[in-house]
Amino acid sequence: MKFNVTIKPAWHVSRDGDAHLSLPGLLALLAMVDELGQIEQACAQLGVSYRHGWGLLRTGEEVFGSPLVSKARGRGTTLTALGKKLLWADKRIAARLAPTLDSLASELEAELLKSIEHKEHILRINASHGFAVETLRGFLVDNDIPVDLKYRGSLDSVASLARGDCDVAGFHVPLGEFESAAWAQYMKWLRPRKHRLIHLAERQQGLFVLPGNPKHITGLADLTREDVAFVNRQPGSGTRILLDLLLEARSIDSSRIRGFQNSELTHAAVAAYIASGMADVGFGVRTAAHRFKLDFIGIARERYFIACNASAVKSAAVRGMIDIMQREDFRTAVSALPGYDGTDTGQQLTLDEAVPSG
């Protein structure tokens, strides 16, 4: 028996305590109109009547007091500025809440399995949020390996493994000049004789900028410009650790960066924040920039590892996870993510092999 729980955010709007609107149906229609340029075609694609679609639009315009679509001869139907703003707001909500909702869904799947099939041991994963981790969870579920995935920062994930609160922990380490400094933070909890690593992916981190790079941002030094607004990742995340190291090495004062204290919990949330026009630049993995149609300026490469106790490598759940990671179809799926390289995915390493000496 296999359960796949999905939890999606849904928001509602009321005005003056009177007019009330549930957004999911309207947002789906606006997204389809934006894609197809015709209300009739959008309704047909969604499987709703033309009358129902117009009813949604009229209700939305009544609640907001402003048009959501504009029809022009020869140009079809386009979204107004308000219609586009609603779509971007929904994308930001989804990007911000996705890790929490995915974690809750994973927890519910695990509880259902415990209750119905009486499975006591379920693979507990604490990991920094990333697109390869999302891919791994999907493969685990498809291969009937029960999993309870909780997203948290890299440092918190490794600390949870050391406390015994999870079976495996996902974290990432930059390659190159900051590798030793980053490892030093994780080695507060990792022990060479106690822990093993499985390589998940190599990936690219860098700056997200709006399409066409209208502010002409070329590197980290531009973050201190008065005309540039930045959005950050939360303290404790591996991406924030890398950014702090980069700024320190280049003698860039973070207090001069406008928006440095504004933080989001995922790469996708940072990308959505910028794409919606609320900031000019952020820092994260290339995949997120690609999904939100942003331009990307590469800064650094890093390795993402899954850590576990050496004694757990032969357990059924961890062994099953490793077997999946070593499969060619999983490596191909990882490499298909923009900015990711799955060449060494599934390789097992000791800490002595992974951590640079000296």
Secondary structure, 3 states (H helix, E strand, C coil): CCCCCCCCCCCEEEECCCEEEEHHHHHHHHHHHHHHCCHHHHHHHHCCCHHHHHHHHHHHHHHHCCCCEEEECCCEEEECHHHHHHHHHHHHHHHHHHHHHHHHHHHHHHHHHHHHHCCCCCEEEEECCCHHHHHHHHHHHHCCCCEEEEECCHHHHHHHHHHCCCCEEEEEEECCCCHHHHHHHHCCCCCCCCEEEEEEEEEEEEEEECCCCCCCCCCHHHHHCCCCCEEEECCCCHHHHHHHHHHHHCCCCHHHCCCCCCEECCHHHHHHHHHCCCCCEEEEEHHHHHHCCCEEEEEEEEEEEEEEEHHHCCCHHHHHHHHHHCCHHHHHHHHCCCCEECCCCCCEEEHHHHCCCC
